[in-house]
Each structure stands twice: as structure tokens, then as C-alpha cells.
């Protein structure tokens, strides 16, 4: 690596570390303020519930981050989650082993992600259009498969996992670690991760430098679909049903978590730890607002304001380069 490349990479890493510490400080401050404002916030049951809800959005946000770093967007992840709950529920109720039902559901997510890559790379469709089309289509397909009904999952073994804990920490939070650690290594310590940043910065220059841009785009959307399908499995286990209308609007929460976590909508800037912290910041705000009986409309206003502020400062940072 050249001296110039090292000089560029070092400030970027310093910025990511500083921004991550700022997000962590904000999260700690929120927990302290809410613990004082309402004693029920710090209760064991409430913290466990907050971690469970935030964990699923956090995993989706990681997958979404891979896509946004390339300069794209995936609006389908909420629909993929809902569709995945249907697939895993139908397979378990049909008598398939749990591991096989989970594996098949994850492969469905991979196939959806590859379809998005095909639409973008081979058909020349904008990411917004192809993923929006999938969002609406998957909801409809799921409703046809279930005749508009929910599917009650008959396996107590499957549903027990998401409701249990290990050393006092909910199993769903452990799934965040299971996804986050390899995602961090992949994004920040592998050449494939560097390719994502390169394509997001300048796809044509990346191609001329020998980067397989098409394969990189396929990879980003495949990982996003895989993360969404995994969340669908976790959601089905948590609520005990398969329903294609589940996770409606979660795609916006995943995007918001990623952006609040420092991922630039302009591409080429992002991390794994940022979106994870962003997801738990949103989960904390929503949880605290509910405990304080704050109108749910204000929760959306606060989320929107956070996105505007962070995107604004991201624009300032880019213009200051």
C-alpha cells in the first residue's frame, strides 16, 4: 500500500473510532437519564426486552450497511423478514428438522439478495426500484402462501431459544455478537471489505483497478438478504408465528440505524460497530418513550431529526475533505 493510501486510511479509521465512542457515550447517557426518569427502565425484564428488540434491528442494520457502503439501498429487508417467518414456520410445521428449516430459510434470503444483484448488474435497474419491487412482491407472495392467515409454530424447542438467556444475557443479543464479529472482520480486515468501500467511492475507478464490481455488488446484496432472513428466523422464534406482514417498516429502522451509526448514504463510509450502536440507540429511545408515555408520533419525529442532523454533518465532513 502506498504512503498516500495509508495517509487517507488513517484519518478514516480515526474518524470511525471517534464517532463510535461518541455513539457509545450517547447510549450510556440515554440509559442513565432514563434510569433516573423512570425506575422501571432499569428493571431486568425491561432491559432484556430492549436487548431482544434492538438485536433484530441491529442484525438487519449490519446487512443494510454492506449495501449502503457500495452506494446502494435495500428497501426489501423488512419484507424478507416477514417472508422468512412464513418459510421457516411452514417447514417446521411440515415436519422438517429445525436445522433444515433454518438453513432453507437462510438460502431463500441468499437467493433474494442474488436476485437484487442480478437486477442491478444485469438488468441495469436502480437499487431503489428493484428492492422496492421485491418489498411489495414478497408481501403478496407470503399472503398467498398463507391465505392471509398467521401460521402458529408447533415446535416449543424452536420458540424456546429466543426467549431464553445465557449467563443472564438474552440469546438474541448473543446472535448480534455471532453476526457482528465476523462482519467486522469481513468489512475491516479483508480485501472483500475493501472492495465494498472502493465500489462505493468510485465504481469505474475500481473496475479499472481490477476490482470485480459486479461480483462486489452481488456480494453486498446477498449479505443483506442473508441477514434479513436470519432476523426472520429469530422473529419467528420469538413470536411463535409466521406472518408475511411482520416487520413492516423495519427496513426504515435498519436504514436509520445504519445512518445514525455513521454510514454515509453517499457510499464508501461505514462500519459494523456504528450501526449496531445506532440500532440500540433507536431501541432505547423507543423503549424509554413508551415507559414515559410519550406519544409514538414523537418517536418518529425524534428518529427523523437524528437522521437529518447526522446526514447534514456527513455532508459537511465530505465537503471538508
SVG drawing of the C-alpha trace seen along z (x, -y; Angstrom):
<svg xmlns="http://www.w3.org/2000/svg" viewBox="-57 -22 62 56">
<polyline fill="none" stroke="black" stroke-width="0.4" points="0.0,0.0 1.3,-3.4 2.2,-6.2 -0.7,-8.3 -3.2,-5.4 -2.0,-4.9 -2.4,-8.6 -6.0,-8.5 -6.9,-5.3 -5.6,-6.6 -7.9,-9.6 -10.8,-7.4 -10.1,-4.9 -9.6,-7.7 -13.0,-9.2 -14.7,-5.8 -13.2,-5.3 -14.1,-8.8 -17.7,-8.5 -18.1,-5.1 -17.1,-6.4 -19.5,-9.3 -22.3,-6.9 -21.4,-4.7 -21.3,-7.8 -24.8,-8.8 -26.2,-5.4 -24.8,-5.3 -26.2,-8.8 -29.6,-7.7 -29.6,-4.7 -28.6,-6.9 -31.2,-9.6 -34.0,-7.0 -33.0,-5.1 -33.5,-8.3 -36.6,-9.4 -38.4,-6.0 -37.3,-3.3 -38.9,-0.6 -36.4,-1.2 -33.5,0.4 -35.6,3.5 -34.2,6.8 -37.3,7.6 -37.3,4.3 -33.5,4.4 -33.9,7.9 -36.8,6.9 -34.9,3.8 -31.9,6.0 -34.1,8.6 -35.9,5.9 -32.7,4.0 -30.8,7.1 -33.0,7.9 -32.8,4.4 -29.1,4.4 -28.5,7.5 -30.6,6.1 -28.6,2.8 -25.4,4.7 -26.6,6.2 -28.0,2.9 -24.7,1.3 -22.9,3.5 -25.3,2.3 -25.2,-1.4 -21.4,-1.4 -21.5,-0.4 -23.8,-3.4 -26.9,-1.3 -30.0,-0.8 -32.1,2.3 -35.8,1.5 -36.8,5.1 -35.3,6.3 -38.5,5.9 -40.5,7.9 -37.7,10.5 -38.0,10.8 -41.8,11.3 -41.5,13.8 -38.8,15.7 -41.1,16.2 -43.6,17.9 -41.0,20.2 -39.5,21.4 -42.9,21.8 -44.3,23.8 -41.3,26.1 -41.2,26.8 -45.0,27.5 -44.5,29.8 -42.2,31.9 -38.8,30.9 -35.9,30.8 -35.4,27.4 -31.9,27.1 -33.0,27.8 -35.9,25.4 -33.5,22.7 -30.9,23.5 -33.6,23.4 -34.9,20.1 -31.4,18.6 -30.9,19.8 -34.1,18.1 -32.6,14.9 -29.4,15.5 -31.5,16.1 -33.4,12.9 -30.2,11.0 -28.7,12.5 -31.8,11.6 -31.3,8.0 -27.7,8.2 -28.9,9.6 -31.4,6.8 -28.9,4.1 -25.9,5.6 -27.5,7.4 -30.8,5.5 -29.5,2.1 -32.3,1.4 -31.7,-1.2 -31.3,0.4 -34.3,-1.6 -36.6,-0.2 -35.6,3.5 -35.7,3.7 -39.0,1.7 -40.5,4.2 -39.3,7.1 -40.8,5.4 -44.3,5.4 -44.0,8.7 -42.8,10.7 -45.7,9.4 -48.1,10.5 -46.5,13.9 -46.4,14.5 -50.1,13.6 -50.9,16.0 -49.0,18.8 -50.8,18.3 -54.2,17.3 -53.8,14.1 -53.5,16.0 -50.8,16.4 -49.1,19.8 -48.7,20.9 -45.4,22.7 -45.9,26.1 -42.3,26.6 -41.6,25.5 -37.9,26.2 -37.7,23.7 -39.5,20.9 -37.8,21.5 -34.4,20.4 -35.3,16.7 -37.0,16.4 -34.0,17.9 -30.8,16.4 -27.2,17.4 -25.4,16.0 -28.2,13.5 -27.9,12.2 -30.8,12.8 -29.9,15.3 -31.0,12.9 -28.2,10.5 -25.7,13.3 -26.8,13.6 -25.7,10.0 -22.3,11.0 -22.4,14.0 -23.1,11.8 -21.1,8.7 -17.7,10.3 -17.3,12.0 -19.0,9.0 -16.4,6.7 -13.5,8.9 -15.0,9.2 -15.6,5.4 -12.5,4.0 -9.8,6.8 -10.5,8.4 -9.9,7.5 -13.6,8.1 -14.5,5.4 -12.1,3.0 -13.8,3.7 -17.1,2.6 -15.6,-0.8 -13.8,-1.1 -17.0,-0.5 -18.9,-3.0 -16.2,-5.6 -15.9,-5.2 -17.2,-2.1 -15.5,-2.9 -12.1,-3.6 -12.5,-0.3 -13.2,1.6 -10.1,0.1 -8.1,1.1 -9.0,4.7 -11.9,4.9 -14.8,7.1 -17.5,4.5 -20.4,6.8 -19.3,9.5 -18.9,7.0 -22.5,5.7 -23.8,9.3 -22.0,9.9 -23.4,6.8 -27.0,7.6 -26.6,11.3 -25.3,10.5 -28.2,8.1 -30.7,10.8 -28.9,13.3 -29.0,11.0 -32.7,10.2 -33.6,13.9 -31.7,14.7 -33.7,12.0 -36.9,13.6 -35.9,16.9 -35.2,15.1 -38.5,13.2 -40.5,16.4 -38.9,18.0 -39.6,15.0 -43.3,14.6 -44.1,18.2 -45.8,17.5 -45.1,17.0 -46.8,13.9 -45.8,12.1 -47.0,8.8 -44.5,8.9 -41.6,6.5 -43.5,3.8 -41.4,0.7 -38.3,2.4 -36.4,1.6 -36.6,-2.1 -35.4,-1.3 -32.5,0.7 -31.6,-2.2 -32.0,-4.7 -29.8,-2.6 -27.1,-2.4 -27.2,-6.1 -27.2,-7.1 -24.3,-4.7 -22.2,-6.8 -22.8,-5.0 -22.9,-7.6 -25.8,-7.5 -23.3,-8.7 -21.4,-5.5 -17.8,-4.5 -18.1,-5.3 -19.3,-3.0 -18.5,-0.4 -20.1,2.5 -20.0,1.2 -21.7,-2.1 -25.0,-0.5 -25.1,1.8 -24.9,-1.1 -27.4,-3.0 -29.9,-0.2 -29.7,-0.1 -29.9,-3.9 -33.2,-3.8 -34.4,-0.9 -33.6,-2.8 -35.4,-5.9 -38.5,-3.9 -38.4,-1.9 -37.9,-5.0 -40.6,-6.9 -43.1,-4.1 -42.3,-3.9 -42.7,-7.7 -46.0,-7.5 -44.7,-9.8 -46.9,-9.8 -45.5,-7.3 -45.6,-10.1 -42.8,-11.9 -40.7,-8.8 -40.8,-9.0 -40.1,-12.7 -37.0,-12.2 -35.7,-9.4 -36.2,-11.6 -34.5,-14.6 -31.5,-12.4 -31.2,-11.2 -31.3,-14.8 -28.7,-16.0 -26.3,-13.1 -26.7,-13.3 -26.1,-17.0 -22.9,-16.7 -21.8,-13.9 -22.3,-16.3 -20.2,-18.9 -17.5,-16.3 -17.4,-15.3 -17.2,-18.9 -14.4,-19.5 -12.2,-16.8"/>
</svg>
